[in-house]
């Protein structure tokens, strides 16, 4: 961006402010990160910040930001790796083939409505290169704040990458999948991602038993 263009933008912004427009309070940045202390204690306000986030290059290619969806007081929080192509196109969860699988898990096994749970992604924007730690790190402060605000009884991670990134646990996924594990102030259950189940239908039986375990935990509490 040239200085001439910057000056024109600043002139326009100053003009708008002079006639009464108000801007979002400044967010302090440091080393391309947002300070958690500056994030709001409100999901709607946090969503507004994430919807307008430009911390990484995914902002240049995304069509929609997939912040999260569902009951903010949900007992269970579902965390997936990143948006699918269908989710990016439509700006909604539970769309496309993998979204239908997740919806069926909730409705037909947990016997809940999708509005009874809360679902989000570690990476909030679709990447053409797949899930990367770099992109996940840009969104981490948002995810941590979501977990804090929702304060679920149980966290379910979908996919090996989601579990290992969230917990920093490098144990073999087969050893932890389907088990109830401690994570900070919460219990966490890792299971297969819907996209893996699409590619490997033989894993659906194991995923079904994982969901039954989740159902029993929710019913007890």
NORUR-V356747 format. One line per field, one symbol per residue. phi: phi as a letter, one per 40 degrees, with the letter a starting at -180 (. if undefined). psi: psi as a letter, one per 30 degrees, with the letter a starting at -180 (. if undefined). burial: + if it has 9 or more other ideal C-beta (glycine too) atoms within 8 Angstrom, else -. A space follows every 10 residues. Layout:
# NORUR-V356747
phi: ???
psi: ???
burial: ???
This chain:
# NORUR-V356747
phi: .ccccdcccc ccccccccbh cbbcddbcba fgbccdcccc caccccdccc cbcbcbcccc bcbacbciah ccbccbbcbb cacccccccc gbcgbgcccc ccccdcccbc fbccccbbba bcccbcbcbg cbcdcccccd cccdcdcccc fccabbcbhc cccccccgbb cdcccbdgcc bcafcbbbbc accdcccccb dccccccccc cccccccccc c
psi: kleeeeeeee eeeeeeefgf kklkkkkkkk hglkkeffkl hkeeeeeeee fgkhflffff flelkielka jfgkfkkkjl elkleeeeef gllhlleeee eeeeeeefef hllffflkkl lekfkkkfgl kleeeeeffe eeeeeeeeee hlekkkkjke eeeeeefhjg lkefffkflj kkjcglkkjk akleeeeefi fffeeeeeee eeeeeeeeee .
burial: -----+---- --+---+--- ------+--- --+++---+- --+--+++++ --+-++-++- ++-+++++++ ---+-+++++ ++++-+++-- +-++++-+++ +++++++-++ -+-+-+++++ +++++++--- +---++-+++ +++++++-++ -++++++++- -++++++--- --+--+++-- +-+--+++++ ++++++++-- --+--+++++ +++++-++-- -
